[in-house]
Amino acid sequence: MTRIAFIGLGNMGGGMAANQAKGGRAVSAFDLSAAALEKAVVAGCAASGSVAEAVRDADVVITMLPAGPHVRSVYAEQVFPNARAGALLIDCSTIDVESARAVAGQAREAGFRFADAPVSGGTAAAEAGTLAFMVGCDEADYPEVEQAIGPMARVVFRAGDHGAGQAAKICNNMVLGISMIGVCEALALAEKLGLDPAKFFEISSQSSGQCWSLTSYCPWPGPVPTAPSNRGYEGGFATAMMLKDLKLAQEAAARAGAATPLGATAEGLYALFDRLGGGGKDFSAILEMLRGRSVQ
């Protein structure tokens, strides 16, 4: 039985760890939150009292942490000194490319194999085991990485070498953030012009305006029953998380000298929505701001 150490059991990590257990792996889990750890135990994981305890006998270490500084410190201070020699290390956090490459270099120096493998799909996909993974790793390590994350995945891509997974994730989410704003603006305009937004959805979803933000994740309640718009914009992918990813994209663009004017505008709009109280709502709830409605 493959032994998995899973570190970070938040909104995404909890479902991911549970699917590792459902997949027949022995999962040693750790989180600073006692409630999150208890939930993981109910899902079939074994509770660990620390990162060091969780990783000590693991074949694979998987982390899902909030940001680059957390990833750097957890690996340098707790994973590298305590993980079993030869363990495969997989970070599924969404962080900056530079941090991913730095941790990969440190892992190599410490004698470990490492992959950055951020995900797309939100909490529903994390719970269902249908996430999309974008992997940056040495080519020789990819088959084992793919096998390790299999119970959590609908599809897995090797984007390239270390850091490429993070690059793919922030570019993908920049597309998503921009396209969602476009869909929301169009729906708000349709409403103002006296066109039933549901009718607009029917037309646009079969015309040139068709896109994932409209047909799979429609921000207007009704047309797509599984979308967060039908749950008061609860669950899904929080605005605060979208804003984090757009900030990462803008930081990367600045370092690379890339022009991303729409990405910058999207970041500004989600930052405004966040300050107005929408940070905890699904990012598609920005429709309410564009309609001039309260998000509280």
SVG drawing of the C-alpha trace seen along z (x, -y; Angstrom):
<svg xmlns="http://www.w3.org/2000/svg" viewBox="-37 -50 60 52">
<polyline fill="none" stroke="black" stroke-width="0.4" points="0.0,0.0 1.4,-3.4 2.0,-5.6 0.9,-9.2 1.7,-12.2 -0.9,-14.9 -0.1,-18.4 -2.8,-21.1 -6.4,-20.1 -8.2,-23.3 -11.1,-23.7 -9.2,-22.0 -6.8,-19.7 -9.4,-18.1 -11.2,-16.6 -8.0,-15.7 -6.7,-13.8 -10.0,-12.0 -9.8,-10.8 -6.3,-9.4 -7.7,-7.4 -10.6,-6.2 -8.1,-5.2 -6.6,-2.6 -3.6,-4.6 -2.5,-4.8 -2.8,-8.6 -1.1,-10.3 -2.6,-13.8 -1.7,-17.0 -3.2,-20.4 -2.9,-23.2 -6.8,-23.1 -8.0,-20.4 -11.4,-20.5 -9.9,-19.9 -7.8,-17.1 -10.8,-15.5 -12.7,-15.7 -9.8,-13.9 -9.9,-11.1 -13.6,-10.6 -12.7,-10.3 -10.2,-7.5 -7.0,-9.3 -4.7,-8.8 -4.1,-11.9 -0.5,-13.1 0.7,-15.4 3.1,-17.3 4.5,-17.6 7.6,-15.7 5.5,-12.8 3.4,-12.7 6.2,-12.6 8.6,-10.2 7.5,-7.0 5.8,-8.3 6.5,-7.2 4.9,-10.4 4.5,-13.8 1.7,-16.0 1.3,-19.6 -1.6,-22.0 -0.6,-25.3 -1.7,-28.9 1.2,-30.8 4.9,-30.7 6.3,-31.6 4.4,-28.7 5.7,-26.3 9.3,-27.4 9.3,-27.2 7.4,-23.9 9.7,-22.1 13.0,-23.7 12.2,-23.4 10.0,-20.3 9.8,-18.1 13.5,-17.9 14.9,-17.1 12.3,-14.4 11.1,-12.8 12.3,-9.3 15.2,-9.1 13.9,-8.7 10.4,-10.0 8.5,-11.8 7.5,-15.4 4.5,-17.0 3.4,-20.5 -0.2,-21.2 -0.3,-24.8 -0.7,-27.7 2.4,-29.9 4.8,-32.0 7.0,-30.4 10.2,-31.5 9.3,-29.8 8.4,-26.6 11.8,-26.5 13.6,-27.4 12.0,-24.6 12.7,-22.2 16.4,-23.1 16.5,-22.7 14.8,-19.3 17.3,-18.2 20.2,-19.2 18.6,-17.3 18.3,-14.2 14.6,-14.3 12.5,-14.3 10.0,-17.2 7.1,-18.3 4.9,-21.5 1.4,-20.3 -1.2,-23.1 -4.8,-22.2 -7.9,-23.6 -11.5,-22.7 -12.5,-24.2 -13.8,-22.6 -16.4,-20.5 -13.8,-18.8 -11.5,-18.4 -14.2,-16.4 -15.2,-14.5 -11.6,-13.6 -12.0,-15.3 -9.3,-18.0 -7.1,-19.0 -3.4,-18.9 -0.7,-21.0 2.7,-19.4 6.2,-20.8 8.9,-18.2 11.8,-16.2 10.5,-14.2 11.8,-10.9 9.7,-11.6 6.4,-12.3 5.0,-8.7 5.3,-8.3 3.9,-11.8 0.9,-11.0 0.3,-7.7 0.6,-9.4 -2.0,-12.1 -4.3,-9.7 -7.0,-9.3 -7.5,-13.1 -7.5,-13.8 -9.7,-13.9 -6.8,-14.8 -3.1,-15.4 -0.7,-17.4 3.1,-17.7 3.5,-21.3 7.3,-21.2 10.2,-21.4 10.0,-22.7 7.9,-25.9 6.0,-25.1 3.0,-23.8 2.7,-27.1 3.1,-29.1 0.3,-27.1 -2.0,-27.6 -1.6,-31.3 -2.0,-31.8 -5.1,-29.6 -6.7,-31.4 -6.0,-34.8 -8.0,-33.6 -10.8,-32.4 -10.9,-35.6 -11.0,-37.8 -13.6,-35.7 -15.9,-35.6 -15.9,-39.4 -16.9,-39.5 -19.7,-37.1 -21.0,-39.0 -20.8,-42.3 -22.9,-40.9 -25.5,-39.4 -25.8,-42.7 -26.2,-44.6 -28.8,-42.1 -30.8,-42.7 -30.6,-46.5 -31.7,-46.3 -34.8,-44.3 -33.5,-41.0 -34.1,-38.0 -30.7,-36.9 -31.8,-33.2 -32.7,-33.8 -29.4,-35.5 -27.7,-32.4 -29.6,-30.2 -28.6,-32.3 -24.9,-33.0 -24.2,-29.5 -24.9,-28.4 -23.2,-31.4 -19.8,-33.0 -20.0,-34.1 -19.9,-30.5 -17.2,-29.9 -16.6,-27.8 -17.5,-30.7 -20.9,-30.9 -21.9,-27.3 -20.3,-25.4 -20.2,-28.0 -22.9,-30.4 -23.0,-33.3 -26.7,-33.9 -28.8,-31.6 -30.8,-28.9 -29.2,-27.9 -26.4,-25.7 -27.8,-23.9 -24.4,-22.9 -23.0,-26.4 -22.4,-28.3 -24.8,-31.0 -27.6,-28.6 -26.2,-28.3 -26.0,-32.0 -22.4,-31.9 -21.2,-29.8 -18.6,-27.1 -16.8,-26.9 -13.7,-29.2 -13.6,-32.1 -13.0,-35.6 -10.1,-36.0 -8.4,-33.0 -9.0,-34.3 -7.5,-37.6 -4.5,-35.8 -3.9,-34.1 -4.4,-37.3 -1.8,-39.0 0.6,-36.1 0.0,-36.5 0.7,-40.2 3.9,-39.7 5.0,-37.1 4.2,-39.4 6.2,-42.2 9.2,-40.0 8.9,-38.7 8.2,-42.0 4.9,-40.7 2.0,-43.0 -1.2,-41.8 -3.6,-44.8 -6.8,-42.8 -5.2,-40.8 -4.4,-43.9 -7.9,-45.3 -9.4,-42.0 -7.2,-42.1 -8.4,-45.6 -12.1,-44.6 -11.7,-41.6 -9.8,-43.6 -12.7,-46.1 -15.2,-43.3 -13.1,-41.8 -13.0,-45.2 -16.8,-45.4 -17.2,-42.2 -17.2,-39.6 -13.9,-37.9 -15.6,-34.8 -18.1,-34.4 -17.5,-32.5 -15.7,-34.7 -18.7,-34.6 -20.5,-36.6 -18.8,-39.7 -21.9,-39.8 -23.7,-41.3 -21.3,-44.1 -21.7,-44.8 -25.4,-44.8 -25.0,-47.4 -26.3,-45.0 -25.0,-44.3 -22.9,-41.2 -23.7,-40.9"/>
</svg>
